[in-house]
Amino acid sequence: MPELKFKPVRHGHKEFLAKAAIRKGFIEAYDALALEYQVANQMLKARSRAGLTQDAVAERMGTTKSAVSRLESAGKHAPSLTTLKRYAKAVGCDLQVRLVPQKTA
């Protein structure tokens, strides 16, 4: 079955953040999800580099497009390491997890 090539939709993230930042509590909520946003961003970039659609990743993972969509949505779902490894393999990547000592003041 031929795989579809992923064509990203352009999104003005900086403009979105500038507009959203005026809402009360947005900055605090956004900052609290910083790690989740970083992981989601890495997932989207990896899928884009692989030239895959969510459907294609779902097929490789043996799941549904909606499950892949949830994985790529920061803050809505906390995937297990097993799921992250399956996603990484589906987009041609290895998963690496590091624990970094906190900076002391």
N, C-alpha and C positions, 0 to 999 in steps of 0.2 A: 504494500500500500504506500503510495507516494506521500511524503510528509509535506505539510504546508509550511511555507516560510513565514516567520513572524515579522510583521511590519508595525513597529511601535507607533502609537498615536502620540503626537507631540503634546506636552502638558507644561504649562507655565507654573512650575512649582513655586518659584520665588514670589510670583504674583499672588498665587493662592495663599501662601503663608502671610504675605503682607496684609491681605484682606482679612484673613482669619484671625490674625493677631489682635485685632481690635475687639474681638469678642472676649467678654469676661471669662477668665479661667482657662482660655485656650493655651497660652504659653506654658502654664504649669502642667496641663494635661499632655501637651505635646512633648515637653521635656521628660515627663515620667515614662513615656514610651520610646525614648531615644534608641535603646537597644533593639526593640522590636522593629522600629523603622529601618535601622541599619541592616538587620537580617533580611527584611522584606526587600530592601533596595538591592542587596547582593543577589537575592534570588531572581529578581526581575532582570538584572544585568546579565546573570549567567544564562537565563533562558533566551534573552535577546542575542547574546553572543553565539548561542547554539542555533539560533534561527528557528526556534520552535514556538508553536502556539501552545496555549494551555491544553487544548485537546490532545496534541501530540505528546506532551509531558504526561498527561493523565493516562494515555494509552501505555506509555513506557512504564509507568508506575503501577499499572493495573488498578486505576481508580477513575474517578469522574472529573470532568472539567470543573464542576462546582467545588470539589474538594481541593483542587489545585488553586482555584481562585481564593478559597479561604486561607490556604497556606501563605499566599502572597499578600494577604491583607494584614497589615501590622495591627497588633493589639486586639484583634478579634478572635484569634486562635493561637494557642501555644502548642506548636507541634512537638512531638517527641523526637529524640535523637534518631531513632529508627526511621521515622518519617523523613526527617531532614536528610539522612543518608540516602534514602530511596530517591528523593528529589534530586540531590546532587548527582547521583549516578545517572538519572534520567536526562540531565542536561550536560552530561559529560564532565562532571567535576568530582573532586574529592572533598569531603567535609572535614574541616579542621576546627577544633574547639580549644581555646586557650583560657587559662585562668591567669589574670594579670594582677599582681599585687597593687593594692590601692595606694595612691600617693598620700603621704602624710604631710600635714600642714606645718 
